[in-house]
Amino acid sequence: MSSEKKRNAARASIDFIEPGTTLGVGTGSTVNFLIDMLPEVKDRIDTVVSSSKASTDKLVEQGFEVSTLNEAGDLDLYIDGADESNKRLQLVKGGGGALTREKVLAGAARRFVCIVDDSKLVGMLGSFPLPIEVLPMAQAFVVRKLLKLRTQPVWREGFVTDNGNHILDVHDLTISNPVEMENRLNQIPGIVTVGLFAQRPADVLLIAGDDGVREMRV
Ligand code: 5RP
């Protein structure tokens, strides 16, 4: 059921790809449906940039040549999934561990279209443990800082990011002010990226439910 919804959300995002698009591609099971559909609109895509090794491999399988962001310049469009979204289209991302490159691509994009099934839309962010990418040499220090903030950080066992770093999943947060929380966590040295996309939320949220796909904009 959820797979069907993810596929529907991915399908709806295809309409946002206009002729000559420089496209950023996210990471995850919802985006994987999108990558499978991209050959249908290959003639509309000028350049593709990927947010992870996993998505790059899949794009290459589908016959795309993947450019770096340095080569591509700014993106016309970035399409990615999310672990949670609120009504302001502020997101929690990083369940797949690709949050750092995802945040860079979202920041470089003129338009960010987020594709989710309806289980991802929440009243308040924080039920999904917040992923944080951490430099290995700063691991213990960052944990101490997070514990002082009365959070519950848990290392993601055996996981190394594409950037050679580790992920802390921070449980039981009540994120009533996402921008403030993102700013506060960004101040901790050794944190590479916080999986809160609040300062740069999505521009469009495509939410697939039982009755089709609806669109939200800020
Ligand atoms: C990966 C992400 C994904 O967008 C997020 O985890 C959603 O994944 P899925 O589409 O598999 O539900 O942030 O780092």
Boltz pocket constraint, residues with backbone or C-beta under 6 A from the ligand:
constraints:
  - pocket:
      binder: B
      contacts: [[A, 26], [A, 27], [A, 28], [A, 29], [A, 30], [A, 31], [A, 80], [A, 81], [A, 82], [A, 83], [A, 92], [A, 93], [A, 94], [A, 95], [A, 96], [A, 97], [A, 98], [A, 99], [A, 102], [A, 115]]
      max_distance: 6.0
